[in-house]
């Protein structure tokens, strides 16, 4: 699914899922740089993020895969 990743003023990541009209904060990261690992959102969803360079400019829209809880 397409998700738009951005960094908030607090430094935390948030994701927007247009098809679900969902905006959620990332509460847990498997990898420190967000990319290439699992993330957990504040609504309980788990997503597998694509491999991207750590210095990828944000905001950016990427293809992420939703995982079962």
PQR file of N, CA, C, O and H, with PARSE charges and radii, in Angstrom:
ATOM      1  N   UNK A   1       0.833  -1.170   0.000 -0.4000 1.5000
ATOM      2  CA  UNK A   1       0.000   0.000   0.000 -0.0000 2.0000
ATOM      3  C   UNK A   1       0.888   1.247   0.000  0.5500 1.7000
ATOM      4  O   UNK A   1       1.983   1.248   0.562 -0.5500 1.4000
ATOM      5  N   UNK A   2       0.404   2.276  -0.625 -0.4000 1.5000
ATOM      6  CA  UNK A   2       1.140   3.538  -0.660 -0.0000 2.0000
ATOM      7  C   UNK A   2       0.994   4.252   0.679  0.5500 1.7000
ATOM      8  O   UNK A   2      -0.105   4.366   1.221 -0.5500 1.4000
ATOM      9  H   UNK A   2      -0.486   2.275  -1.082  0.4000 1.0000
ATOM     10  N   UNK A   3       2.120   4.729   1.203 -0.4000 1.5000
ATOM     11  CA  UNK A   3       2.114   5.524   2.428 -0.0000 2.0000
ATOM     12  C   UNK A   3       3.036   6.712   2.232  0.5500 1.7000
ATOM     13  O   UNK A   3       4.067   6.611   1.566 -0.5500 1.4000
ATOM     14  H   UNK A   3       3.014   4.636   0.762  0.4000 1.0000
ATOM     15  N   UNK A   4       2.659   7.826   2.813 -0.4000 1.5000
ATOM     16  CA  UNK A   4       3.502   9.013   2.789 -0.0000 2.0000
ATOM     17  C   UNK A   4       4.130   9.155   4.164  0.5500 1.7000
ATOM     18  O   UNK A   4       3.436   9.201   5.179 -0.5500 1.4000
ATOM     19  H   UNK A   4       1.821   7.908   3.353  0.4000 1.0000
ATOM     20  N   UNK A   5       5.455   9.222   4.182 -0.4000 1.5000
ATOM     21  CA  UNK A   5       6.220   9.309   5.423 -0.0000 2.0000
ATOM     22  C   UNK A   5       6.680  10.747   5.594  0.5500 1.7000
ATOM     23  O   UNK A   5       7.160  11.375   4.651 -0.5500 1.4000
ATOM     24  H   UNK A   5       6.020   9.184   3.357  0.4000 1.0000
ATOM     25  N   UNK A   6       6.528  11.256   6.797 -0.4000 1.5000
ATOM     26  CA  UNK A   6       7.062  12.588   7.090 -0.0000 2.0000
ATOM     27  C   UNK A   6       7.584  12.601   8.523  0.5500 1.7000
ATOM     28  O   UNK A   6       7.248  11.739   9.335 -0.5500 1.4000
ATOM     29  H   UNK A   6       6.138  10.745   7.563  0.4000 1.0000
ATOM     30  N   UNK A   7       8.408  13.593   8.808 -0.4000 1.5000
ATOM     31  CA  UNK A   7       8.942  13.768  10.156 -0.0000 2.0000
ATOM     32  C   UNK A   7       8.253  14.976  10.773  0.5500 1.7000
ATOM     33  O   UNK A   7       8.187  16.045  10.166 -0.5500 1.4000
ATOM     34  H   UNK A   7       8.681  14.293   8.148  0.4000 1.0000
ATOM     35  N   UNK A   8       7.747  14.797  11.976 -0.4000 1.5000
ATOM     36  CA  UNK A   8       7.070  15.890  12.683 -0.0000 2.0000
ATOM     37  C   UNK A   8       8.100  16.792  13.346  0.5500 1.7000
ATOM     38  O   UNK A   8       9.279  16.447  13.423 -0.5500 1.4000
ATOM     39  H   UNK A   8       7.802  13.929  12.469  0.4000 1.0000
ATOM     40  N   UNK A   9       7.653  17.941  13.820 -0.4000 1.5000
ATOM     41  CA  UNK A   9       8.553  18.888  14.480 -0.0000 2.0000
ATOM     42  C   UNK A   9       9.234  18.278  15.694  0.5500 1.7000
ATOM     43  O   UNK A   9      10.350  18.662  16.042 -0.5500 1.4000
ATOM     44  H   UNK A   9       6.695  18.221  13.757  0.4000 1.0000
ATOM     45  N   UNK A  10       8.564  17.323  16.342 -0.4000 1.5000
ATOM     46  CA  UNK A  10       9.128  16.659  17.519 -0.0000 2.0000
ATOM     47  C   UNK A  10      10.237  15.677  17.150  0.5500 1.7000
ATOM     48  O   UNK A  10      10.953  15.193  18.026 -0.5500 1.4000
ATOM     49  H   UNK A  10       7.657  17.011  16.060  0.4000 1.0000
ATOM     50  N   UNK A  11      10.383  15.378  15.848 -0.4000 1.5000
ATOM     51  CA  UNK A  11      11.391  14.423  15.398 -0.0000 2.0000
ATOM     52  C   UNK A  11      10.834  13.033  15.153  0.5500 1.7000
ATOM     53  O   UNK A  11      11.521  12.183  14.587 -0.5500 1.4000
ATOM     54  H   UNK A  11       9.801  15.771  15.136  0.4000 1.0000
ATOM     55  N   UNK A  12       9.591  12.789  15.574 -0.4000 1.5000
ATOM     56  CA  UNK A  12       8.953  11.484  15.366 -0.0000 2.0000
ATOM     57  C   UNK A  12       8.477  11.360  13.920  0.5500 1.7000
ATOM     58  O   UNK A  12       8.231  12.360  13.245 -0.5500 1.4000
ATOM     59  H   UNK A  12       9.033  13.480  16.034  0.4000 1.0000
ATOM     60  N   UNK A  13       8.353  10.123  13.462 -0.4000 1.5000
ATOM     61  CA  UNK A  13       7.830   9.863  12.121 -0.0000 2.0000
ATOM     62  C   UNK A  13       6.322   9.695  12.190  0.5500 1.7000
ATOM     63  O   UNK A  13       5.787   9.190  13.177 -0.5500 1.4000
ATOM     64  H   UNK A  13       8.553   9.311  14.010  0.4000 1.0000
ATOM     65  N   UNK A  14       5.642  10.123  11.134 -0.4000 1.5000
ATOM     66  CA  UNK A  14       4.218   9.839  10.994 -0.0000 2.0000
ATOM     67  C   UNK A  14       3.980   9.374   9.566  0.5500 1.7000
ATOM     68  O   UNK A  14       4.720   9.729   8.648 -0.5500 1.4000
ATOM     69  H   UNK A  14       6.076  10.533  10.332  0.4000 1.0000
ATOM     70  N   UNK A  15       2.933   8.572   9.396 -0.4000 1.5000
ATOM     71  CA  UNK A  15       2.582   8.019   8.092 -0.0000 2.0000
ATOM     72  C   UNK A  15       1.153   8.396   7.755  0.5500 1.7000
ATOM     73  O   UNK A  15       0.286   8.460   8.626 -0.5500 1.4000
ATOM     74  H   UNK A  15       2.332   8.284  10.142  0.4000 1.0000
ATOM     75  N   UNK A  16       0.925   8.644   6.477 -0.4000 1.5000
ATOM     76  CA  UNK A  16      -0.423   8.891   5.984 -0.0000 2.0000
ATOM     77  C   UNK A  16      -0.733   7.830   4.941  0.5500 1.7000
ATOM     78  O   UNK A  16       0.041   7.624   4.006 -0.5500 1.4000
ATOM     79  H   UNK A  16       1.629   8.592   5.770  0.4000 1.0000
ATOM     80  N   UNK A  17      -1.874   7.155   5.104 -0.4000 1.5000
ATOM     81  CA  UNK A  17      -2.320   6.123   4.162 -0.0000 2.0000
ATOM     82  C   UNK A  17      -3.541   6.680   3.437  0.5500 1.7000
ATOM     83  O   UNK A  17      -4.639   6.694   3.994 -0.5500 1.4000
ATOM     84  H   UNK A  17      -2.503   7.323   5.864  0.4000 1.0000
ATOM     85  N   UNK A  18      -3.355   7.144   2.185 -0.4000 1.5000
ATOM     86  CA  UNK A  18      -4.456   7.812   1.478 -0.0000 2.0000
ATOM     87  C   UNK A  18      -5.693   6.933   1.279  0.5500 1.7000
ATOM     88  O   UNK A  18      -6.812   7.417   1.444 -0.5500 1.4000
ATOM     89  H   UNK A  18      -2.463   7.133   1.733  0.4000 1.0000
ATOM     90  N   UNK A  19      -5.521   5.654   0.930 -0.4000 1.5000
ATOM     91  CA  UNK A  19      -6.684   4.798   0.666 -0.0000 2.0000
ATOM     92  C   UNK A  19      -7.560   4.611   1.891  0.5500 1.7000
ATOM     93  O   UNK A  19      -8.765   4.394   1.768 -0.5500 1.4000
ATOM     94  H   UNK A  19      -4.612   5.260   0.796  0.4000 1.0000
ATOM     95  N   UNK A  20      -6.963   4.694   3.074 -0.4000 1.5000
ATOM     96  CA  UNK A  20      -7.712   4.531   4.318 -0.0000 2.0000
ATOM     97  C   UNK A  20      -7.988   5.875   4.994  0.5500 1.7000
ATOM     98  O   UNK A  20      -8.648   5.925   6.031 -0.5500 1.4000
ATOM     99  H   UNK A  20      -5.984   4.870   3.174  0.4000 1.0000
ATOM    100  N   UNK A  21      -7.481   6.965   4.405 -0.4000 1.5000
ATOM    101  CA  UNK A  21      -7.556   8.299   5.006 -0.0000 2.0000
ATOM    102  C   UNK A  21      -7.122   8.229   6.472  0.5500 1.7000
ATOM    103  O   UNK A  21      -7.805   8.714   7.375 -0.5500 1.4000
ATOM    104  H   UNK A  21      -6.944   6.924   3.562  0.4000 1.0000
ATOM    105  N   UNK A  22      -5.956   7.603   6.668 -0.4000 1.5000
ATOM    106  CA  UNK A  22      -5.430   7.348   8.007 -0.0000 2.0000
ATOM    107  C   UNK A  22      -4.116   8.072   8.201  0.5500 1.7000
ATOM    108  O   UNK A  22      -3.206   7.954   7.380 -0.5500 1.4000
ATOM    109  H   UNK A  22      -5.401   7.209   5.935  0.4000 1.0000
ATOM    110  N   UNK A  23      -4.017   8.814   9.276 -0.4000 1.5000
ATOM    111  CA  UNK A  23      -2.749   9.423   9.676 -0.0000 2.0000
ATOM    112  C   UNK A  23      -2.396   8.846  11.033  0.5500 1.7000
ATOM    113  O   UNK A  23      -3.197   8.901  11.966 -0.5500 1.4000
ATOM    114  H   UNK A  23      -4.756   8.910   9.942  0.4000 1.0000
ATOM    115  N   UNK A  24      -1.187   8.289  11.147 -0.4000 1.5000
ATOM    116  CA  UNK A  24      -0.792   7.634  12.389 -0.0000 2.0000
ATOM    117  C   UNK A  24       0.677   7.911  12.672  0.5500 1.7000
ATOM    118  O   UNK A  24       1.477   8.105  11.756 -0.5500 1.4000
ATOM    119  H   UNK A  24      -0.535   8.245  10.389  0.4000 1.0000
ATOM    120  N   UNK A  25       1.016   7.926  13.956 -0.4000 1.5000
ATOM    121  CA  UNK A  25       2.400   8.114  14.376 -0.0000 2.0000
ATOM    122  C   UNK A  25       3.091   6.767  14.489  0.5500 1.7000
ATOM    123  O   UNK A  25       2.478   5.766  14.857 -0.5500 1.4000
ATOM    124  H   UNK A  25       0.366   7.768  14.700  0.4000 1.0000
ATOM    125  N   UNK A  26       4.365   6.758  14.169 -0.4000 1.5000
ATOM    126  CA  UNK A  26       5.177   5.565  14.346 -0.0000 2.0000
ATOM    127  C   UNK A  26       5.579   5.507  15.817  0.5500 1.7000
ATOM    128  O   UNK A  26       6.184   6.445  16.336 -0.5500 1.4000
ATOM    129  H   UNK A  26       4.863   7.571  13.870  0.4000 1.0000
ATOM    130  N   UNK A  27       5.241   4.400  16.491 -0.4000 1.5000
ATOM    131  CA  UNK A  27       5.552   4.274  17.912 -0.0000 2.0000
ATOM    132  C   UNK A  27       6.707   3.305  18.175  0.5500 1.7000
ATOM    133  O   UNK A  27       7.289   3.312  19.259 -0.5500 1.4000
ATOM    134  H   UNK A  27       4.750   3.638  16.069  0.4000 1.0000
ATOM    135  N   UNK A  28       7.040   2.468  17.179 -0.4000 1.5000
ATOM    136  CA  UNK A  28       8.141   1.520  17.357 -0.0000 2.0000
ATOM    137  C   UNK A  28       8.806   1.261  16.016  0.5500 1.7000
ATOM    138  O   UNK A  28       8.139   1.050  15.003 -0.5500 1.4000
ATOM    139  H   UNK A  28       6.567   2.463  16.298  0.4000 1.0000
ATOM    140  N   UNK A  29      10.137   1.281  16.029 -0.4000 1.5000
ATOM    141  CA  UNK A  29      10.940   1.037  14.825 -0.0000 2.0000
ATOM    142  C   UNK A  29      11.818  -0.189  15.032  0.5500 1.7000
ATOM    143  O   UNK A  29      12.425  -0.351  16.091 -0.5500 1.4000
ATOM    144  H   UNK A  29      10.679   1.452  16.852  0.4000 1.0000
ATOM    145  N   UNK A  30      11.887  -1.052  14.024 -0.4000 1.5000
ATOM    146  CA  UNK A  30      12.810  -2.183  14.084 -0.0000 2.0000
ATOM    147  C   UNK A  30      14.229  -1.724  13.748  0.5500 1.7000
ATOM    148  O   UNK A  30      15.197  -2.208  14.336 -0.5500 1.4000
ATOM    149  H   UNK A  30      11.395  -0.921  13.163  0.4000 1.0000
ATOM    150  N   UNK A  31      14.351  -0.790  12.804 -0.4000 1.5000
ATOM    151  CA  UNK A  31      15.633  -0.227  12.384 -0.0000 2.0000
ATOM    152  C   UNK A  31      15.677   1.236  12.815  0.5500 1.7000
ATOM    153  O   UNK A  31      14.653   1.917  12.741 -0.5500 1.4000
ATOM    154  H   UNK A  31      13.566  -0.397  12.326  0.4000 1.0000
ATOM    155  N   UNK A  32      16.815   1.738  13.256 -0.4000 1.5000
ATOM    156  CA  UNK A  32      16.872   3.141  13.713 -0.0000 2.0000
ATOM    157  C   UNK A  32      16.565   4.166  12.621  0.5500 1.7000
ATOM    158  O   UNK A  32      16.102   5.266  12.922 -0.5500 1.4000
ATOM    159  H   UNK A  32      17.646   1.185  13.316  0.4000 1.0000
ATOM    160  N   UNK A  33      16.818   3.819  11.361 -0.4000 1.5000
ATOM    161  CA  UNK A  33      16.603   4.776  10.274 -0.0000 2.0000
ATOM    162  C   UNK A  33      15.252   4.596   9.585  0.5500 1.7000
ATOM    163  O   UNK A  33      15.044   5.178   8.521 -0.5500 1.4000
ATOM    164  H   UNK A  33      17.194   2.926  11.116  0.4000 1.0000
ATOM    165  N   UNK A  34      14.332   3.820  10.143 -0.4000 1.5000
ATOM    166  CA  UNK A  34      12.985   3.588   9.606 -0.0000 2.0000
ATOM    167  C   UNK A  34      12.959   2.632   8.426  0.5500 1.7000
ATOM    168  O   UNK A  34      12.062   1.793   8.342 -0.5500 1.4000
ATOM    169  H   UNK A  34      14.501   3.347  11.008  0.4000 1.0000
ATOM    170  N   UNK A  35      13.904   2.732   7.523 -0.4000 1.5000
ATOM    171  CA  UNK A  35      13.859   2.001   6.257 -0.0000 2.0000
ATOM    172  C   UNK A  35      14.352   0.561   6.406  0.5500 1.7000
ATOM    173  O   UNK A  35      15.309   0.280   7.127 -0.5500 1.4000
ATOM    174  H   UNK A  35      14.633   3.413   7.591  0.4000 1.0000
ATOM    175  N   UNK A  36      13.657  -0.350   5.694 -0.4000 1.5000
ATOM    176  CA  UNK A  36      14.090  -1.737   5.628 -0.0000 2.0000
ATOM    177  C   UNK A  36      13.676  -2.602   6.794  0.5500 1.7000
ATOM    178  O   UNK A  36      14.139  -3.737   6.907 -0.5500 1.4000
ATOM    179  H   UNK A  36      12.879  -0.121   5.109  0.4000 1.0000
ATOM    180  N   UNK A  37      12.828  -2.107   7.656 -0.4000 1.5000
ATOM    181  CA  UNK A  37      12.394  -2.896   8.805 -0.0000 2.0000
ATOM    182  C   UNK A  37      10.915  -2.719   9.068  0.5500 1.7000
ATOM    183  O   UNK A  37      10.206  -2.048   8.318 -0.5500 1.4000
ATOM    184  H   UNK A  37      12.452  -1.185   7.565  0.4000 1.0000
ATOM    185  N   UNK A  38      10.462  -3.337  10.152 -0.4000 1.5000
ATOM    186  CA  UNK A  38       9.069  -3.217  10.552 -0.0000 2.0000
ATOM    187  C   UNK A  38       8.878  -1.964  11.397  0.5500 1.7000
ATOM    188  O   UNK A  38       9.757  -1.568  12.162 -0.5500 1.4000
ATOM    189  H   UNK A  38      11.038  -3.882  10.761  0.4000 1.0000
ATOM    190  N   UNK A  39       7.711  -1.351  11.240 -0.4000 1.5000
ATOM    191  CA  UNK A  39       7.316  -0.242  12.103 -0.0000 2.0000
ATOM    192  C   UNK A  39       5.948  -0.558  12.688  0.5500 1.7000
ATOM    193  O   UNK A  39       5.137  -1.244  12.066 -0.5500 1.4000
ATOM    194  H   UNK A  39       6.996  -1.672  10.619  0.4000 1.0000
ATOM    195  N   UNK A  40       5.705  -0.056  13.874 -0.4000 1.5000
ATOM    196  CA  UNK A  40       4.402  -0.191  14.518 -0.0000 2.0000
ATOM    197  C   UNK A  40       3.794   1.194  14.635  0.5500 1.7000
ATOM    198  O   UNK A  40       4.452   2.136  15.077 -0.5500 1.4000
ATOM    199  H   UNK A  40       6.364   0.501  14.379  0.4000 1.0000
ATOM    200  N   UNK A  41       2.535   1.312  14.238 -0.4000 1.5000
ATOM    201  CA  UNK A  41       1.826   2.584  14.298 -0.0000 2.0000
ATOM    202  C   UNK A  41       0.995   2.662  15.566  0.5500 1.7000
ATOM    203  O   UNK A  41       0.716   1.646  16.203 -0.5500 1.4000
ATOM    204  H   UNK A  41       2.001   0.547  13.879  0.4000 1.0000
ATOM    205  N   UNK A  42       0.602   3.877  15.927 -0.4000 1.5000
ATOM    206  CA  UNK A  42      -0.160   4.056  17.163 -0.0000 2.0000
ATOM    207  C   UNK A  42      -1.558   3.443  17.112  0.5500 1.7000
ATOM    208  O   UNK A  42      -2.223   3.343  18.143 -0.5500 1.4000
ATOM    209  H   UNK A  42       0.829   4.702  15.410  0.4000 1.0000
ATOM    210  N   UNK A  43      -2.012   3.032  15.930 -0.4000 1.5000
ATOM    211  CA  UNK A  43      -3.310   2.350  15.833 -0.0000 2.0000
ATOM    212  C   UNK A  43      -3.158   0.826  15.893  0.5500 1.7000
ATOM    213  O   UNK A  43      -4.145   0.097  15.789 -0.5500 1.4000
ATOM    214  H   UNK A  43      -1.472   3.113  15.092  0.4000 1.0000
ATOM    215  N   UNK A  44      -1.912   0.345  16.061 -0.4000 1.5000
ATOM    216  CA  UNK A  44      -1.675  -1.091  16.169 -0.0000 2.0000
ATOM    217  C   UNK A  44      -1.232  -1.772  14.888  0.5500 1.7000
ATOM    218  O   UNK A  44      -0.859  -2.944  14.919 -0.5500 1.4000
ATOM    219  H   UNK A  44      -1.110   0.937  16.145  0.4000 1.0000
ATOM    220  N   UNK A  45      -1.263  -1.074  13.766 -0.4000 1.5000
ATOM    221  CA  UNK A  45      -0.820  -1.671  12.506 -0.0000 2.0000
ATOM    222  C   UNK A  45       0.677  -1.898  12.529  0.5500 1.7000
ATOM    223  O   UNK A  45       1.419  -1.153  13.169 -0.5500 1.4000
ATOM    224  H   UNK A  45      -1.567  -0.121  13.741  0.4000 1.0000
ATOM    225  N   UNK A  46       1.123  -2.947  11.817 -0.4000 1.5000
ATOM    226  CA  UNK A  46       2.538  -3.230  11.608 -0.0000 2.0000
ATOM    227  C   UNK A  46       2.787  -3.164  10.103  0.5500 1.7000
ATOM    228  O   UNK A  46       2.078  -3.798   9.321 -0.5500 1.4000
ATOM    229  H   UNK A  46       0.520  -3.552  11.297  0.4000 1.0000
ATOM    230  N   UNK A  47       3.790  -2.401   9.706 -0.4000 1.5000
ATOM    231  CA  UNK A  47       4.124  -2.257   8.290 -0.0000 2.0000
ATOM    232  C   UNK A  47       5.579  -2.618   8.063  0.5500 1.7000
ATOM    233  O   UNK A  47       6.440  -2.327   8.893 -0.5500 1.4000
ATOM    234  H   UNK A  47       4.366  -1.886  10.340  0.4000 1.0000
ATOM    235  N   UNK A  48       5.848  -3.258   6.927 -0.4000 1.5000
ATOM    236  CA  UNK A  48       7.216  -3.514   6.485 -0.0000 2.0000
ATOM    237  C   UNK A  48       7.586  -2.389   5.537  0.5500 1.7000
ATOM    238  O   UNK A  48       6.962  -2.212   4.490 -0.5500 1.4000
ATOM    239  H   UNK A  48       5.149  -3.495   6.253  0.4000 1.0000
ATOM    240  N   UNK A  49       8.608  -1.629   5.914 -0.4000 1.5000
ATOM    241  CA  UNK A  49       9.028  -0.486   5.111 -0.0000 2.0000
ATOM    242  C   UNK A  49      10.052  -0.933   4.073  0.5500 1.7000
ATOM    243  O   UNK A  49      10.792  -1.888   4.308 -0.5500 1.4000
ATOM    244  H   UNK A  49       9.115  -1.772   6.764  0.4000 1.0000
ATOM    245  N   UNK A  50      10.102  -0.253   2.928 -0.4000 1.5000
ATOM    246  CA  UNK A  50      11.069  -0.621   1.893 -0.0000 2.0000
ATOM    247  C   UNK A  50      12.491  -0.203   2.274  0.5500 1.7000
ATOM    248  O   UNK A  50      12.688   0.657   3.132 -0.5500 1.4000
ATOM    249  H   UNK A  50       9.501   0.523   2.737  0.4000 1.0000
ATOM    250  N   UNK A  51      13.467  -0.818   1.629 -0.4000 1.5000
ATOM    251  CA  UNK A  51      14.865  -0.407   1.811 -0.0000 2.0000
ATOM    252  C   UNK A  51      15.082   0.902   1.067  0.5500 1.7000
ATOM    253  O   UNK A  51      14.830   1.001  -0.134 -0.5500 1.4000
ATOM    254  H   UNK A  51      13.307  -1.516   0.931  0.4000 1.0000
ATOM    255  N   UNK A  52      15.549   1.897   1.796 -0.4000 1.5000
ATOM    256  CA  UNK A  52      15.827   3.216   1.228 -0.0000 2.0000
ATOM    257  C   UNK A  52      17.064   3.750   1.927  0.5500 1.7000
ATOM    258  O   UNK A  52      17.379   3.302   3.029 -0.5500 1.4000
ATOM    259  H   UNK A  52      15.753   1.817   2.771  0.4000 1.0000
ATOM    260  N   UNK A  53      17.774   4.692   1.324 -0.4000 1.5000
ATOM    261  CA  UNK A  53      18.905   5.313   2.016 -0.0000 2.0000
ATOM    262  C   UNK A  53      18.433   6.060   3.271  0.5500 1.7000
ATOM    263  O   UNK A  53      17.337   6.620   3.294 -0.5500 1.4000
ATOM    264  H   UNK A  53      17.517   5.056   0.428  0.4000 1.0000
ATOM    265  N   UNK A  54      19.261   6.061   4.295 -0.4000 1.5000
ATOM    266  CA  UNK A  54      18.908   6.714   5.564 -0.0000 2.0000
ATOM    267  C   UNK A  54      18.673   8.205   5.396  0.5500 1.7000
ATOM    268  O   UNK A  54      17.911   8.803   6.156 -0.5500 1.4000
ATOM    269  H   UNK A  54      20.151   5.606   4.277  0.4000 1.0000
ATOM    270  N   UNK A  55      19.324   8.816   4.402 -0.4000 1.5000
ATOM    271  CA  UNK A  55      19.183  10.265   4.213 -0.0000 2.0000
ATOM    272  C   UNK A  55      18.115  10.633   3.175  0.5500 1.7000
ATOM    273  O   UNK A  55      18.177  11.715   2.591 -0.5500 1.4000
ATOM    274  H   UNK A  55      19.943   8.331   3.785  0.4000 1.0000
ATOM    275  N   UNK A  56      17.142   9.752   2.940 -0.4000 1.5000
ATOM    276  CA  UNK A  56      16.063  10.027   1.998 -0.0000 2.0000
ATOM    277  C   UNK A  56      15.293  11.268   2.459  0.5500 1.7000
ATOM    278  O   UNK A  56      14.837  11.316   3.602 -0.5500 1.4000
ATOM    279  H   UNK A  56      17.092   8.874   3.414  0.4000 1.0000
ATOM    280  N   UNK A  57      15.142  12.266   1.594 -0.4000 1.5000
ATOM    281  CA  UNK A  57      14.425  13.486   1.999 -0.0000 2.0000
ATOM    282  C   UNK A  57      12.937  13.187   2.239  0.5500 1.7000
ATOM    283  O   UNK A  57      12.309  12.429   1.500 -0.5500 1.4000
ATOM    284  H   UNK A  57      15.513  12.227   0.666  0.4000 1.0000
ATOM    285  N   UNK A  58      12.407  13.796   3.274 -0.4000 1.5000
ATOM    286  CA  UNK A  58      10.995  13.618   3.627 -0.0000 2.0000
ATOM    287  C   UNK A  58      10.261  14.923   3.411  0.5500 1.7000
ATOM    288  O   UNK A  58      10.880  15.980   3.530 -0.5500 1.4000
ATOM    289  H   UNK A  58      12.917  14.412   3.874  0.4000 1.0000
ATOM    290  N   UNK A  59       8.989  14.908   3.102 -0.4000 1.5000
ATOM    291  CA  UNK A  59       8.110  13.753   2.987 -0.0000 2.0000
ATOM    292  C   UNK A  59       8.342  12.992   1.688  0.5500 1.7000
ATOM    293  O   UNK A  59       8.786  13.555   0.687 -0.5500 1.4000
ATOM    294  H   UNK A  59       8.486  14.049   3.005  0.4000 1.0000
ATOM    295  N   UNK A  60       8.028  11.680   1.728 -0.4000 1.5000
ATOM    296  CA  UNK A  60       8.180  10.824   0.567 -0.0000 2.0000
ATOM    297  C   UNK A  60       7.070   9.772   0.591  0.5500 1.7000
ATOM    298  O   UNK A  60       6.686   9.282   1.653 -0.5500 1.4000
ATOM    299  H   UNK A  60       7.668  11.222   2.541  0.4000 1.0000
ATOM    300  N   UNK A  61       6.562   9.434  -0.595 -0.4000 1.5000
ATOM    301  CA  UNK A  61       5.553   8.386  -0.717 -0.0000 2.0000
ATOM    302  C   UNK A  61       6.245   7.117  -1.184  0.5500 1.7000
ATOM    303  O   UNK A  61       6.980   7.121  -2.171 -0.5500 1.4000
ATOM    304  H   UNK A  61       6.874   9.832  -1.458  0.4000 1.0000
ATOM    305  N   UNK A  62       5.997   6.019  -0.453 -0.4000 1.5000
ATOM    306  CA  UNK A  62       6.631   4.732  -0.744 -0.0000 2.0000
ATOM    307  C   UNK A  62       5.586   3.619  -0.699  0.5500 1.7000
ATOM    308  O   UNK A  62       4.458   3.821  -0.250 -0.5500 1.4000
ATOM    309  H   UNK A  62       5.399   6.016   0.349  0.4000 1.0000
ATOM    310  N   UNK A  63       5.984   2.461  -1.166 -0.4000 1.5000
ATOM    311  CA  UNK A  63       5.140   1.272  -1.106 -0.0000 2.0000
ATOM    312  C   UNK A  63       5.536   0.457   0.121  0.5500 1.7000
ATOM    313  O   UNK A  63       6.652  -0.059   0.185 -0.5500 1.4000
ATOM    314  H   UNK A  63       6.900   2.297  -1.531  0.4000 1.0000
ATOM    315  N   UNK A  64       4.638   0.336   1.092 -0.4000 1.5000
ATOM    316  CA  UNK A  64       4.891  -0.442   2.308 -0.0000 2.0000
ATOM    317  C   UNK A  64       3.927  -1.627   2.316  0.5500 1.7000
ATOM    318  O   UNK A  64       2.888  -1.598   1.656 -0.5500 1.4000
ATOM    319  H   UNK A  64       3.732   0.756   1.040  0.4000 1.0000
ATOM    320  N   UNK A  65       4.276  -2.658   3.061 -0.4000 1.5000
ATOM    321  CA  UNK A  65       3.445  -3.854   3.132 -0.0000 2.0000
ATOM    322  C   UNK A  65       2.886  -3.992   4.541  0.5500 1.7000
ATOM    323  O   UNK A  65       3.633  -3.972   5.519 -0.5500 1.4000
ATOM    324  H   UNK A  65       5.120  -2.682   3.598  0.4000 1.0000
ATOM    325  N   UNK A  66       1.583  -4.130   4.637 -0.4000 1.5000
ATOM    326  CA  UNK A  66       0.944  -4.306   5.949 -0.0000 2.0000
ATOM    327  C   UNK A  66       1.132  -5.747   6.405  0.5500 1.7000
ATOM    328  O   UNK A  66       0.896  -6.682   5.640 -0.5500 1.4000
ATOM    329  H   UNK A  66       0.976  -4.147   3.842  0.4000 1.0000
ATOM    330  N   UNK A  67       1.552  -5.922   7.630 -0.4000 1.5000
ATOM    331  CA  UNK A  67       1.795  -7.228   8.218 -0.0000 2.0000
ATOM    332  C   UNK A  67       0.682  -7.560   9.196  0.5500 1.7000
ATOM    333  O   UNK A  67       0.035  -6.668   9.745 -0.5500 1.4000
ATOM    334  H   UNK A  67       1.744  -5.163   8.252  0.4000 1.0000
ATOM    335  N   UNK A  68       0.466  -8.850   9.409 -0.4000 1.5000
ATOM    336  CA  UNK A  68      -0.499  -9.285  10.421 -0.0000 2.0000
ATOM    337  C   UNK A  68       0.087  -9.035  11.795  0.5500 1.7000
ATOM    338  O   UNK A  68       1.299  -9.148  11.980 -0.5500 1.4000
ATOM    339  H   UNK A  68       0.991  -9.575   8.963  0.4000 1.0000
ATOM    340  N   UNK A  69      -0.741  -8.702  12.748 -0.4000 1.5000
ATOM    341  CA  UNK A  69      -0.275  -8.368  14.102 -0.0000 2.0000
ATOM    342  C   UNK A  69       0.324  -9.532  14.824  0.5500 1.7000
ATOM    343  O   UNK A  69       0.756  -9.392  15.968 -0.5500 1.4000
ATOM    344  H   UNK A  69      -1.726  -8.611  12.598  0.4000 1.0000
TER
END
